[in-house]
Amino acid sequence: MDFNKFAAELDIDIEIFIELVDAWIQSTNEDIAALYAAKESSDAKKAAEHSHKIKGASSQLGFIEIAEAAKLIEHKARVGNMEGLGESLDVLKAKRDEIIKIKNGFVS
């Protein structure tokens, strides 16, 4: 994952891209926590809402794998299907953690 390439594609400085990634990390952390709560309460509407937010923010930064994982959750939740949500959330968290590692290595 090349942060310099993503910044260039957005036509912004790498420092600004890193700030956007920091905001994305915070937002995604909140949305993932909300998704776990939605899973526990079987609230498909909330699951769709928070996965939609992750999908959009991830797409804008070029994090397509995360956007696709969130899209799958969203589509299932929109029809009330909460099956497999825990496993999908684990995938989202793992992919988010990869981005955090890359970002931390980039700014070190």
C-alpha positions in Angstrom: 0.0 0.0 0.0 1.6 3.2 -1.2 0.6 6.3 0.7 2.6 8.5 -1.6 0.6 7.2 -4.6 -2.7 7.6 -2.8 -1.8 11.2 -1.9 -0.8 11.9 -5.5 -4.0 10.5 -6.8 -5.9 12.8 -4.5 -3.6 15.7 -5.6 -2.7 16.5 -2.0 0.6 16.6 0.0 1.5 13.4 1.9 1.3 15.3 5.2 -2.4 16.1 4.5 -3.0 12.5 3.4 -1.5 11.3 6.7 -3.9 13.7 8.6 -6.8 12.2 6.6 -5.7 8.7 7.5 -5.5 9.7 11.2 -9.1 11.0 10.9 -10.1 7.8 9.1 -8.6 5.6 11.8 -10.5 7.5 14.5 -13.8 7.4 12.6 -13.4 3.7 11.6 -12.6 2.8 15.2 -15.9 4.4 16.3 -17.8 2.7 13.4 -16.4 -0.7 14.1 -17.3 -0.4 17.8 -20.8 0.6 16.7 -20.9 -2.4 14.4 -20.1 -4.7 17.2 -22.9 -3.1 19.3 -25.2 -3.5 16.3 -24.2 -7.2 16.1 -25.0 -7.7 19.8 -28.4 -6.0 19.6 -29.2 -7.5 16.1 -29.7 -4.0 14.8 -29.4 -4.4 11.0 -30.2 -0.8 10.4 -27.3 0.4 12.5 -25.0 -2.2 10.9 -25.9 -0.9 7.5 -25.4 2.7 8.5 -22.0 2.3 10.1 -20.7 -0.1 7.4 -21.8 2.5 4.8 -19.8 5.2 6.5 -16.7 2.9 6.5 -17.2 2.0 2.9 -17.4 5.7 1.8 -14.5 7.0 3.8 -12.3 4.0 2.8 -13.2 4.4 -0.9 -12.2 8.1 -0.8 -8.7 7.3 0.5 -8.2 4.4 -1.9 -8.6 1.7 0.7 -10.6 -0.5 -1.7 -10.3 -3.8 0.2 -11.7 -2.3 3.3 -14.4 -0.5 1.3 -15.4 -3.9 -0.3 -15.5 -5.6 3.1 -17.8 -2.8 4.4 -19.9 -3.0 1.3 -20.6 -6.7 1.9 -21.7 -6.0 5.4 -23.9 -3.1 4.3 -25.6 -5.1 1.6 -26.4 -8.0 3.9 -27.6 -5.7 6.7 -29.8 -3.8 4.3 -31.9 -6.9 3.8 -31.7 -7.8 7.5 -29.1 -10.5 7.2 -26.7 -10.3 10.2 -25.2 -13.7 9.6 -21.5 -13.8 9.5 -21.2 -10.2 10.8 -18.6 -11.2 13.4 -16.3 -12.7 10.9 -16.7 -9.8 8.5 -15.9 -7.4 11.4 -12.8 -9.4 12.2 -11.7 -8.9 8.6 -12.4 -5.1 8.7 -10.4 -4.8 12.0 -7.5 -6.8 10.5 -7.4 -4.6 7.4 -7.7 -1.4 9.5 -4.8 -2.6 11.7 -2.7 -3.1 8.5 -3.3 0.5 7.6 -2.4 1.6 11.1 0.9 -0.3 10.9 1.7 1.2 7.5 0.9 4.7 8.7 3.0 4.3 11.8 5.9 3.0 9.8 5.5 5.8 7.3 5.7 8.6 9.9 8.5 7.0 12.0 
